[in-house]
Amino acid sequence: MSTLRNDRLLRALMRQPVDQTPVWVMRQAGRYLPEYNQTRARAGSFVALMKSPSMAAEVTLQPLDRFDLDAAIVFSDILTVPDAMGLGLYFAEGEGPRFERPLRDAKSIESLRLPDPDTDLRYVMDAISECRRGIDGKVPLIGFSGSPFTLACYMIEGGGSDDFARVKQLMYTDPKLMHKLLDTNARAISIYLDAQIAAGAQAVMLFDTWGGTLSAERYREFSLRYLQQIVGSIRREAEGRKVPVIVFTKGGAVWLEAIAAIGADAVGVDWTIDIGEARRRVGDKVALQGNLDPLVMLTNRETIEDEVEKILSSYGNGSGHVFNLGHGITRFTPPENVGFLVDAVHERSRRFHAGS
Amino acid sequence: MSTLRNDRLLRALMRQPVDQTPVWVMRQAGRYLPEYNQTRARAGSFVALMKSPSMAAEVTLQPLDRFDLDAAIVFSDILTVPDAMGLGLYFAEGEGPRFERPLRDAKSIESLRLPDPDTDLRYVMDAISECRRGIDGKVPLIGFSGSPFTLACYMIEGGGSDDFARVKQLMYTDPKLMHKLLDTNARAISIYLDAQIAAGAQAVMLFDTWGGTLSAERYREFSLRYLQQIVGSIRREAEGRKVPVIVFTKGGAVWLEAIAAIGADAVGVDWTIDIGEARRRVGDKVALQGNLDPLVMLTNRETIEDEVEKILSSYGNGSGHVFNLGHGITRFTPPENVGFLVDAVHERSRRFHAGS
C-alpha cells in the first residue's frame, strides 16, 4: 500500500511529537455535506449506502476533498456486527438505528453466532480497501465498531431508548445472561476489528455511546471490562507500524482514570470535562481525543476559533491530543464551519508544538 | 404550625446525627401510583392538577399513606416560574413539558417581568399550606423549582430537545442576552422559593435537569453561577429552624467539587458516581442526596435490597446522606417496590448510625 504522507494522527495517538495538532470530526462524512446527501439519495437508504463499498468509499473521501483533515474514517455504522448476526439493521425515517429482530429471550442470546468478517462483513473490508486506494496515503484511515454494551443496548431494546429499561432489567436480574451477550459481542468485535486492520484500517475506535447511562459500578462490570477484553485481544500492529486504539464512552468523564487504565492508546472525551483537567487526570497513560461541543459548529467563524483556542490552550504544550468534537457533527452544521475549525486547529496549535 | 415529628431529612441535610438514613423518592407522587392516576384523571390534565391546591395536596400526600417516607415534596412542576411569566405551560400527550409562547427574540427576553408569587403563583403557596395541614407534622415538606439554566432551555426551545441547539446558539453567540435571561430567572426563582418557604416549605431543592449538557466552562458560567446566586439570596430559616437547600445537576458528577462549593447544604448526585467516592470528593462541605439508578425499581425486592445495601455501605458511617433515586421514578415501577426500598434503607442503615 502507498506510503502514509500525513501521520500526525497516528503519532499524536501514540503521544509522539507532531508539528501541529491533528484534527478529524466524528461523522465527518455525513448529512451536513450536500455531496453526501446526493450519494445517499443515489444509494436509496443509509444501509444500502453502507453496504456498497464503492459508495461508502466515495462518501468517506468527500470531506477530505473539502477540508484539510488529518484522518478519514470509513463510512459505516456502529451496529454492523449485530446486523451480521442476523438482527436486521434498518433506519426508520427521522429516528436512529433499529433492529427487525431484537433479542427478547435467553435462547436468542445463547444461539448468537460470531459473524465471519470475510463473508458476513465483506462489504466493510471491501470499503476499507477501496478507501485506502482512494486516499492513496494522504491521511490514515480509521476503522471502528460500537462497544459490546452499546451493541447490547440496541440488540435488546431493538432501537434507541430514553432509559434502556429492558437492557437494565436484564443486567440487574440476570447478570449471567447479560455477561454471555457481552462476551459474545466482545469476541465478535475483536475478530471484526482484526479484519478491519488486516484490510487496511490504520487506527481503530470503539464507540461506547450508552455506557454513560450506567452506574459507576455497573459501567466497570458491564462496559469497561469488555472494552478491555477487546483492547487486550486485537492485533495492534500492521504494515510495520502500531495501530492505535481509541476508546470513547460518551458521558464517561467521571470515570476517566478507570478508562485510561485498560490499555488503549487514546481516550475520547466529551465536552463536559475541561481537556486540561482530563490531561492532568490521565497523566501520561493515554492520548486524548476531543472535545468541542458539536453545537459550537452551528455558530460562526469567530466563535469556533475562540473555542478552538480555549481547548488548545487548556491542553497546553506537547503531543497526545487529537482534536475532535465531543460527539458527532450535527446535520445542520454549515460545511464552511468545518473548514474554519480545521484551519484554526492547525494554525493555532503550532505554538504548542514548537521544538517538536 | 404543628411540631415536626420526623426531622431526619432536615437533620441529614444539615449533616447532623440521625438514627437511620432518611429516604424520599423524586417524583414519588407520580404515575406509578394508581391513586395518582385517578386524581389526575379527575383533574383533566397535569397542569390542572398542579394548579388545584386541593388536588395537588391530595397527590402530595398519597405516597405518605403507602410508604414510610421521610419527606413529602409538594406536587408541582419545575417550570411554574416561566408559566407565571406568561409563556403558557402545557404537556403534549406522551411528551414532556412545552411552552405555547417560547422566547424567540431579544425583545421577548428583555421584556420578561418577575412574577409575583403571592398572586401569579398563589396556587403553589396554597398547595404548600394545604400540604402542611394534611401532613400535620409527620414529615417535612420540600419546595422546589427548576434551575435558571433549565428554565431557559425550555423557555427558548419551547420544550425538550435532543441537543438544545437554540439555547446553545444563543449562549455562544449572544452571551450577554443569555446572561440577562438567566439573571431574570435567578431573581424570579429566589423570590419564588422565599415565598414557598414563607408558605411552609421546610427544605427547598433546585433541579438543574439540563446543566449536564454544557461544557465544563459553560456550566460554571451559565448554570452554576446562577444556582449560587439563588443559594446566596434566599431566606434559609423559618419557624425557628434552618431551611436546607439542595442543588441537583443531572449529569453533574464530573463537576462535584465545584457544585459543593456554592454554599448549598446538600448536593443531589445521579448514579454515575459511586456515593462513597462522591463523599470523599465533597468532604464535609455538603450532605449528599441519591443515588440509585431508577431502573432498579423495575426489578424485584432482592435486587432492590442488594442495591440499597451497596449504596449505604459505600456511603459508610455517619450522617449527611439522604437516600433517593438518581432521577425521577419511572411510571412503570410496581408500587410495592417503593415500600421495599424505603424499608430496606431504614433497616439496613441503622448500623451506620450506631451511637448517634
Interface residues (C-beta under 8 A of the other chain):
Chain A: D163 F164 A165 K168 Q169 Y172 T173 G212 L214 S215 A216 E217 R218 Y219 G251 A253 V254 W255 W271 T272 I273 D274 E277 D293 P294 L295 V296 L298 T299 N300 T303 E307 K310 T330 F332
Chain B: D163 F164 A165 K168 Q169 Y172 T173 G212 L214 S215 A216 E217 R218 Y219 G251 A253 V254 W255 W271 T272 I273 D274 E277 D293 P294 L295 V296 L298 T299 N300 T303 E307 K310 T330 F332
